[in-house]
Amino acid sequence: MATTRTDPLTLEVVDLIGTVVARYHDEYEEVAARYHLTGAQARVLGLLSMEPTAMRRIALKLKCEPSNVTGIIDRLEARGLVERRPDPADRRVKIAAATDEGRQTARELRDALHFAREPLAELSAEERRTLRDLLQRMLGAEAGA
């Protein structure tokens, strides 16, 4: 069983991580609102712009109920940003995929997010690799999900 660390350095790192997450979340919500999207809709659109994904897998990635994902997909589909398709491997399963307009919107959303990119740009490539590796190590198996 791992011991809980309460030394000042660990507490400072935890606080800094919380601050980074809060600032990223705030900017993400602000940018999504410019496109008349909720943060959750923008996150789903971002995921789908990378690859078509089964609805259940989206729910797992977002750590939410599949019914919530269905509502998000419904609203994105109504705006022409995503479409539902049968899964080629199992036609009973529906996958969601970004449309051309959806991929363009996701790209614009990513380009508008400055908080995450600007501080990282000041780090060397080696520092970014080290940060990535440490974050992946902290997340363990979740990092590849």
N, C-alpha and C positions, 0 to 999 in steps of 0.2 A: 504494500500500500504506500503510495507516495505521500510524503509529508507536505503540509501546507506551508508555503514560505510567506513570512510576514516581515522579512528584513526590509529596510528602507529602499534598497535598490529595486527589489521585486515590486514593492508597492508603487514606486515611481514609474516603472515600466508598465505596470497594469494601468495606471492613471493615464500615461501617454497613449497607450493603445486605445483606451476608452475615448480620449479626446480625438484621436485620428478617426476612429469609427464614427463618432458623432458628427464631426465636420464633413466627412465624406457623405454620410447619410443626409445631412442638411442640404449639401450642394446637389446631391442626386435628386432629392425631392424638388428642389427649386428648378433645376433644369428640366425635369419631367413635366412640371407644371407649365413651362413655356410651350410644350407640345401638347398640352391638354391631356396629359397622362398622369396617373398616379405613380408613385414610386414602384409599386408592385407591378403595374403594367409595363413600365419601362424596363424593369429587371427581366420580366418574362420575354419581352421583345428582344432584349440583348442576348438572352440565352438562345432564343430561336434564330437570331441572325447568324449564329455560329453553326447551328445544325438543326434540322427537324428533330423534334423530341416528343416522346410519348408523354401524354398528359400526366400519368402517374409518376414518371421520372421528374417532371417539372415540380410536382408537389413535394417529392423527396428533396430536391435541391433547395426549394424555398422553405422546407420544413413547415408545410401547411397542409390542410385537408384538400383532397382532390376536388371537392365541390367548389372551393375557393378558386382553384385554377380554372375550372370550367367557366366561372363567371368572368374571370380576367380574359380568358380566350374569347368568350362571347363578345366582350366589348371591343377587343382588338380586331376581331373578325368583322364586326359591324363597321369599323373604320377602314377596312381594307388593308390592315397591316399584317394580318396572319390569315392562314387558311388551315382547315382540317383536312387530313388525308388518311386513307386507310394505311396501316403499316404493311409494307410489302411482305414482311416475315409472318404476320398474323393479321389477316384482314378484319378480325374482330376488334383489334386495338386501333385506336385513333392516335395519330401523331399530329402535332401542330407544327407549322412551318411558316417562317416569315415570307411575305410576298416581296416583290422588288421594292415597293414603297416602304414596307416594313424594314427591310435591310437598310435602305437609305435613311430612314428615320433613326434607326439604331446607331448608324454611323455618325449622324449629326449629334445625337445625344452623347455618344462617347467623346466626340471632338469638343463638345461644350463643357466637359468636366475638366476643370483645371486644377482643383485642389490636389487630386491624387497624382497627376502628371508633373506639375511644376516642381514640387519638392523632390520628386524622384529624379528629375532631370539634373539636379545639382549633385546627385550621387554618381560616382564612377560606375562603369559597367560591372566591375568586380564587387563594389558595394551593393549594387542592386541584386546581383546573383547571391551574395551572402544573405541579404535581407530575405530574398525569396526562399532560400534554403532553410533559414531559421523559421520563417512563417510556416513552411511546409512541415517542418519537424514538429512545431507546436501543434499543428492540426492533425498530424499523423495520417491515418488512412483517409480522413475527410478531404485532404488536399487534392487527391486525384479524382474525387467524386464529381 
